[in-house]
Amino acid sequence: MASKAIFYHAGCPVCVSAENTVADAIDTSKYSVEKVHLGTDKGRIAEAEAAGVKSVPALVIDGAAFHINFGAGIDDLK
């Protein structure tokens, strides 16, 4: 069974670039990849914060948050 990877973003140019390079490069035979647009799915902001996301774009793999560049702070999305 594949581990879970969640790519949190806000749809900004930095996020789209990260999605096109980082999120789409993840080996889907090893990870189940979910892409979450926090700008349109604000109900998941608390989930992202609980996972350690401080800004987007960010990738959470096996419970560890990895911040990719800087598009927007999590507080800016609330």
Rosetta silent file (secondary structure, phi, psi, omega in degrees, C-alpha in Angstrom):
SEQUENCE: MASKAIFYHAGCPVCVSAENTVADAIDTSKYSVEKVHLGTDKGRIAEAEAAGVKSVPALVIDGAAFHINFGAGIDDLK
SCORE:     score description
SCORE:     0.000 S_00000001
   1 L     0.000  138.255 -177.521    0.000    0.000    0.000 S_00000001
   2 L   -76.834  146.446  173.023    1.276    3.453   -0.912 S_00000001
   3 E   -74.635  165.244 -177.481    2.037    6.086    1.700 S_00000001
   4 E  -100.396  137.436  173.165    0.105    9.340    1.547 S_00000001
   5 E  -127.035  130.060  178.451    1.464   12.649    0.252 S_00000001
   6 E  -118.804  124.368  178.013   -0.641   15.812    0.410 S_00000001
   7 E  -101.253  111.042  178.403    0.310   18.843   -1.658 S_00000001
   8 E   -96.115  135.090 -179.958   -1.238   21.988   -0.159 S_00000001
   9 E  -151.861  175.292  179.911   -1.397   25.081   -2.351 S_00000001
  10 L  -125.938    8.432  177.420   -3.368   28.257   -2.976 S_00000001
  11 L    81.957    2.489 -179.991   -3.371   28.390   -6.771 S_00000001
  12 L   -73.266  165.987 -179.356   -0.835   31.229   -6.971 S_00000001
  13 H   -55.963  -39.311  177.955    1.882   31.158   -9.676 S_00000001
  14 H   -63.299  -41.784 -179.978    4.490   29.839   -7.202 S_00000001
  15 H   -66.035  -43.153 -179.793    2.088   27.060   -6.170 S_00000001
  16 H   -63.207  -41.299  177.509    1.238   26.118   -9.751 S_00000001
  17 H   -61.959  -43.981  178.613    4.927   25.940  -10.614 S_00000001
  18 H   -64.428  -39.639  178.289    5.587   23.717   -7.593 S_00000001
  19 H   -62.342  -43.420 -178.193    2.647   21.505   -8.508 S_00000001
  20 H   -68.888  -23.792 -178.405    3.926   21.114  -12.060 S_00000001
  21 H  -106.670  -55.035 -173.249    7.417   20.173  -10.911 S_00000001
  22 L   -80.962  -58.043 -175.085    7.378   18.728   -7.396 S_00000001
  23 H   -61.447  -39.724 -178.538    3.920   17.260   -6.830 S_00000001
  24 H   -76.996  -10.399  179.850    3.704   15.728  -10.296 S_00000001
  25 H   -91.422   -6.610 -178.594    7.189   14.192   -9.934 S_00000001
  26 L   -68.909  135.840  179.947    6.245   12.048   -6.928 S_00000001
  27 L   -69.707  107.134 -176.569    6.366    8.334   -7.625 S_00000001
  28 L   -73.350   -6.514  173.245    2.701    7.318   -7.501 S_00000001
  29 L   -80.870  -16.697  179.292    3.673    3.667   -7.047 S_00000001
  30 L  -107.333  -27.919 -176.727    5.067    4.686   -3.633 S_00000001
  31 E  -132.480  137.510  169.595    2.760    7.556   -2.672 S_00000001
  32 E   -86.993  116.020 -174.011   -0.909    8.315   -3.027 S_00000001
  33 E  -101.147  125.594  174.983   -0.833   12.027   -3.926 S_00000001
  34 E  -116.529  133.877  177.750   -3.664   14.358   -2.979 S_00000001
  35 E  -107.928  124.580 -176.653   -3.657   17.999   -4.103 S_00000001
  36 E  -120.415  118.403  178.586   -5.530   20.418   -1.836 S_00000001
  37 E   -90.625  102.270 -176.051   -6.271   23.992   -2.937 S_00000001
  38 L   -72.051  -15.702  175.762   -6.594   25.862    0.377 S_00000001
  39 L   -70.899  -33.408 -179.645   -7.933   28.949   -1.373 S_00000001
  40 L  -105.179  -15.531 -179.537  -11.085   27.086   -2.396 S_00000001
  41 L  -120.820   61.076 -175.149  -11.111   24.421    0.340 S_00000001
  42 H   -61.281  -20.438  178.538  -10.689   26.628    3.419 S_00000001
  43 H   -64.798  -12.830 -178.649  -12.182   23.889    5.607 S_00000001
  44 H  -104.302    5.336  178.909   -8.865   22.052    5.372 S_00000001
  45 H   -62.195  -43.782  179.519   -6.649   24.922    6.593 S_00000001
  46 H   -60.856  -38.512  177.234   -6.767   23.635   10.196 S_00000001
  47 H   -62.524  -43.733  178.991   -5.720   20.189    8.936 S_00000001
  48 H   -63.586  -44.522  178.508   -2.776   21.716    7.085 S_00000001
  49 H   -60.998  -42.652  179.642   -1.741   23.706   10.172 S_00000001
  50 H   -63.009  -27.064  178.990   -1.967   20.588   12.345 S_00000001
  51 L   -84.168   -3.712  177.776    0.366   18.849    9.883 S_00000001
  52 L   100.156    7.676 -179.873    2.921   21.651   10.334 S_00000001
  53 L   -74.103  124.851  179.122    2.211   23.694    7.214 S_00000001
  54 L  -108.083  -24.763  179.044    3.242   27.339    7.740 S_00000001
  55 E  -154.920  163.283  177.322    3.067   28.489    4.112 S_00000001
  56 E  -117.840  151.045    3.769    2.116   27.175    0.709 S_00000001
  57 E   -75.188  147.690  178.082    3.094   25.466   -1.441 S_00000001
  58 E  -145.217  150.391  179.689    3.889   22.670    0.974 S_00000001
  59 E  -122.715  126.623  177.326    4.080   18.920    0.739 S_00000001
  60 E  -109.655  117.708  179.439    3.224   16.670    3.680 S_00000001
  61 E  -122.745  125.196  178.631    4.629   13.167    3.387 S_00000001
  62 L    48.986   40.004  175.597    4.128   10.598    6.135 S_00000001
  63 L    85.214   -1.270  179.722    3.263   13.377    8.597 S_00000001
  64 E  -107.570  130.026 -179.533    6.291   15.602    7.852 S_00000001
  65 E   -91.083  131.697  176.439    5.744   19.032    6.256 S_00000001
  66 E  -120.809  119.207 -179.210    8.150   20.215    3.570 S_00000001
  67 E   -89.925  131.848 -176.396    7.834   23.845    2.491 S_00000001
  68 E  -114.458  110.998  179.391    8.535   24.550   -1.167 S_00000001
  69 E    56.499 -156.706  177.073    9.451   28.150   -2.003 S_00000001
  70 E  -147.510  116.180  177.205    6.958   30.744   -0.669 S_00000001
  71 E  -107.417  -46.317  179.967    3.645   31.601   -2.237 S_00000001
  72 E  -161.400  144.596  174.793    1.517   32.631    0.747 S_00000001
  73 E   -73.782  150.868 -178.094    1.555   32.308    4.510 S_00000001
  74 H   -60.651  -34.977  178.664   -1.094   30.043    6.022 S_00000001
  75 H   -65.104  -28.937  178.496   -2.570   33.022    7.936 S_00000001
  76 H   -68.923  -18.917 -177.255   -3.121   34.820    4.618 S_00000001
  77 H   -89.504  -13.824 -176.638   -5.433   31.999    3.527 S_00000001
  78 L   -73.493    0.000    0.000   -7.803   32.219    6.510 S_00000001
